[in-house]
Amino acid sequence: ISHWWGESVYDFVACIEQFVRDNRWNADDTHERRGGGMSVDTPIWICAYANNQWALGEDITEDPRDSGFSRAMEVAKGRTLTIVDKE
């Protein structure tokens, strides 16, 4: 998840919790493009918390494919979650 710093942490967590509730039936699904295999125990990578915000230079690489974000996308097989504002 890539997240906007202007949104409240409460709203952010509420969105993730709702996503888990809405998609819990996917736990036994093997269809990767629908997020198959996701469950309440599936880890979620959140860039704002995974990257050291005080030392972002350590993760900003010359080749973007070497960045933590790219590595996370590779592990996630391209599955993403987009959270938009209330408006």
C-alpha distance (Angstrom), angle and dihedral (degrees) to the residues before:
residue distance angle dihedral
I1 . . .
S2 3.75 . .
H3 3.73 109.5 .
W4 3.80 138.7 -165.0
W5 3.81 116.0 -122.3
G6 3.82 91.8 -141.6
E7 3.78 94.2 68.5
S8 3.77 119.4 88.5
V9 3.79 117.1 -105.8
Y10 3.82 88.1 -128.7
D11 3.84 91.9 58.2
F12 3.80 90.8 43.8
V13 3.81 93.2 53.1
A14 3.82 91.2 43.3
C15 3.83 89.6 56.0
I16 3.78 92.2 50.8
E17 3.80 91.9 47.2
Q18 3.81 90.4 50.5
F19 3.80 90.6 48.8
V20 3.82 90.2 53.4
R21 3.83 91.3 48.7
D22 3.82 92.2 47.4
N23 3.80 94.0 47.9
R24 3.80 104.0 35.7
W25 3.82 89.0 108.0
N26 3.83 87.1 67.6
A27 3.81 92.3 72.0
D28 3.81 93.2 96.5
D29 3.82 95.8 34.3
T30 3.79 115.1 109.6
H31 3.82 95.1 -166.4
E32 3.84 102.3 112.5
R33 3.82 95.6 -165.0
R34 3.82 90.0 61.4
G35 3.78 92.3 48.6
G36 3.76 92.8 -96.8
G37 3.76 116.4 -169.4
M38 3.80 95.4 26.8
S39 3.78 115.6 138.6
V40 3.79 139.0 161.4
D41 3.81 86.4 -82.2
T42 3.81 95.3 54.9
P43 3.82 109.5 116.2
I44 3.80 116.3 -122.4
W45 3.81 118.4 -150.2
I46 3.80 112.3 -142.2
C47 3.80 113.6 -169.9
A48 3.80 94.8 -153.0
Y49 3.79 90.5 59.0
A50 3.80 99.6 32.1
N51 3.80 95.5 55.4
N52 3.79 120.9 65.6
Q53 3.80 99.7 -115.3
W54 3.82 90.3 -158.5
A55 3.81 93.2 53.9
L56 3.80 106.4 32.4
G57 3.80 89.8 148.3
E58 3.78 88.0 75.7
D59 3.81 90.1 64.7
I60 3.79 99.4 36.0
T61 3.76 101.6 92.3
E62 3.78 131.4 -173.8
D63 3.79 89.1 -117.8
P64 3.84 109.9 47.0
R65 3.81 89.0 -149.4
D66 3.82 87.9 69.9
S67 3.81 94.5 55.6
G68 3.80 124.2 110.0
F69 3.81 89.2 -114.5
S70 3.82 92.0 56.7
R71 3.80 91.7 45.9
A72 3.81 90.3 50.9
M73 3.82 91.0 49.9
E74 3.79 89.6 51.5
V75 3.80 92.5 52.2
A76 3.82 90.3 45.2
K77 3.81 90.0 50.9
G78 3.81 88.9 -125.7
R79 3.80 95.3 -57.9
T80 3.78 111.1 146.0
L81 3.76 138.7 177.5
T82 3.80 118.4 -144.7
I83 3.78 119.9 -158.6
V84 3.80 115.8 -166.1
D85 3.79 129.0 -170.0
K86 3.80 122.8 -91.7
E87 3.76 92.4 -103.9
